[in-house]
Amino acid sequence: MAPRLRLLLLLPAGCAGAEAPTAELRAALDQGSASLAAMGQLVPATLQLTDPPPDTPPSGDAIAWPHRPARPGGPRAAAQLLGVGPGELRRLLGEPTLRRAEGTAEVWLYAGGGCALDLILYPAARGGLRVAHAAARANGAEARTEAACLGEIAGVPQDTPRAGSGA
């Protein structure tokens, strides 16, 4: 009888905080939906490493790699960067703020005023390094879409002024 009584006492405590996480989840879902809407129709990424990575990553960007082209003014979603090589990344975003080797892979960080972009480049089966992981994240508490974050990093003027910018 005692275990059932404890369960009944815990039941109201489990329901008490359900509204705050629901609101936070709704806000995150809305931000994700806005980022997806900004990039248009989704095409699944198909980057696969079929061969084991070589001892040393090959150099150069001579091989054309299929990926979704970036929209004018830079990428609108981090997923558009999957499969892109170092030369194209530099053309789209400039030099990374931080770049470090992790075995045969490289980690690139692009940092903006209100957000950051994390990229991991792995050796591809056809040669060269290619983006296999891309994630944009906001710094601080300001709500930002992924498209706004990438636009800031790429130096693209934003359509709407940021809060507190005085514009």
C-alpha positions in Angstrom: 0.0 0.0 0.0 2.8 2.4 0.7 4.3 2.3 -2.8 0.9 3.2 -4.3 0.5 6.1 -1.8 4.0 7.4 -2.8 3.1 7.2 -6.5 -0.1 9.2 -5.9 1.8 11.9 -4.0 4.3 12.2 -6.9 1.7 12.5 -9.6 0.8 16.2 -9.0 4.5 17.1 -8.9 5.1 15.5 -12.3 2.3 17.6 -13.8 3.1 20.9 -12.2 5.8 22.1 -14.6 4.3 20.9 -17.9 3.4 24.3 -19.2 6.9 25.9 -19.3 8.6 23.1 -21.2 5.6 23.0 -23.6 6.1 26.7 -24.4 9.8 26.3 -24.8 9.3 23.3 -27.1 6.7 25.3 -29.1 9.2 28.2 -29.5 12.0 25.9 -30.6 9.6 24.2 -33.1 8.6 27.6 -34.5 12.2 28.7 -34.9 13.1 25.4 -36.7 10.0 25.8 -39.0 11.1 29.3 -39.8 14.6 28.1 -40.7 13.2 25.3 -42.9 10.7 27.7 -44.6 13.6 30.1 -45.4 15.6 27.5 -47.3 12.7 26.3 -49.4 12.2 22.7 -50.5 14.3 20.2 -48.6 16.5 17.7 -50.5 17.9 14.9 -48.3 21.6 14.9 -47.9 23.4 11.8 -49.1 26.9 12.2 -48.0 28.4 8.8 -47.2 32.0 7.7 -46.6 32.3 4.4 -48.4 36.0 3.8 -47.9 37.9 4.0 -44.7 39.7 7.4 -44.3 43.3 7.5 -45.6 46.2 8.0 -43.3 46.6 11.6 -44.5 43.8 13.6 -46.0 44.2 14.4 -49.8 44.7 18.0 -50.7 42.9 20.1 -53.3 39.3 20.6 -54.5 39.6 19.2 -58.0 36.7 16.8 -57.6 33.2 18.1 -58.2 31.0 17.0 -55.3 27.2 17.0 -55.7 25.4 19.3 -53.2 22.6 21.7 -53.2 23.8 25.1 -54.5 23.8 27.9 -52.0 21.3 30.6 -52.6 22.5 34.0 -53.6 24.1 35.8 -50.6 25.2 32.6 -48.9 23.6 29.5 -47.4 20.2 29.8 -45.6 20.5 26.5 -43.7 23.5 24.6 -42.3 22.3 21.5 -44.2 23.2 23.3 -47.5 26.8 23.0 -46.5 26.9 19.2 -46.4 29.3 17.8 -49.0 31.0 21.2 -49.6 34.8 21.3 -49.7 37.2 23.8 -48.1 37.5 26.0 -51.2 33.8 26.5 -51.5 33.4 27.1 -47.8 36.0 29.9 -48.0 34.2 31.4 -51.0 30.8 31.3 -49.2 31.9 32.2 -45.6 35.5 33.4 -45.7 38.2 32.0 -43.4 37.0 30.2 -40.2 37.5 31.8 -36.8 39.0 28.5 -35.6 40.4 25.5 -37.4 41.9 22.4 -35.9 42.8 18.9 -37.0 41.2 15.9 -35.3 43.0 12.9 -36.7 42.2 12.8 -40.5 39.2 15.2 -40.0 39.1 19.0 -39.5 36.9 21.0 -37.2 36.0 24.5 -38.4 34.3 27.2 -36.3 32.8 30.3 -37.7 31.8 32.8 -35.0 29.5 35.8 -35.5 28.3 38.3 -33.0 25.1 36.4 -32.1 25.8 32.9 -33.3 28.3 30.3 -34.4 28.6 27.6 -37.1 30.3 24.3 -36.3 31.6 22.3 -39.3 33.3 18.9 -39.3 35.1 18.0 -42.5 36.0 14.4 -43.2 38.1 12.8 -45.9 35.7 11.7 -48.7 35.9 8.4 -50.6 36.6 10.4 -53.8 39.3 12.5 -52.3 39.5 15.8 -50.5 37.8 16.9 -47.3 34.0 17.5 -47.3 31.5 18.8 -44.7 29.9 15.8 -43.1 28.4 17.7 -40.1 27.1 21.3 -39.9 25.3 22.9 -37.1 24.4 26.6 -36.5 23.7 27.7 -32.9 22.7 31.0 -31.3 24.9 32.7 -28.6 23.0 34.1 -25.7 19.3 34.3 -25.2 18.2 36.2 -28.3 15.9 34.2 -30.6 17.5 33.7 -34.0 16.7 31.6 -37.0 19.3 29.5 -38.6 19.0 31.6 -41.8 19.7 34.8 -39.8 22.7 33.2 -38.1 24.3 32.0 -41.4 23.6 35.4 -43.0 25.4 37.1 -40.2 28.4 34.8 -40.5 28.5 35.1 -44.3 28.2 38.9 -44.0 24.9 39.2 -45.8 22.8 42.2 -44.8 19.7 41.0 -42.8 16.1 41.9 -43.8 15.1 42.8 -40.2 17.2 44.7 -37.6 18.3 42.8 -34.5 16.8 43.7 -31.2 18.9 46.4 -29.5 20.7 47.4 -32.7 19.1 50.8 -32.7 18.0 50.5 -36.3 
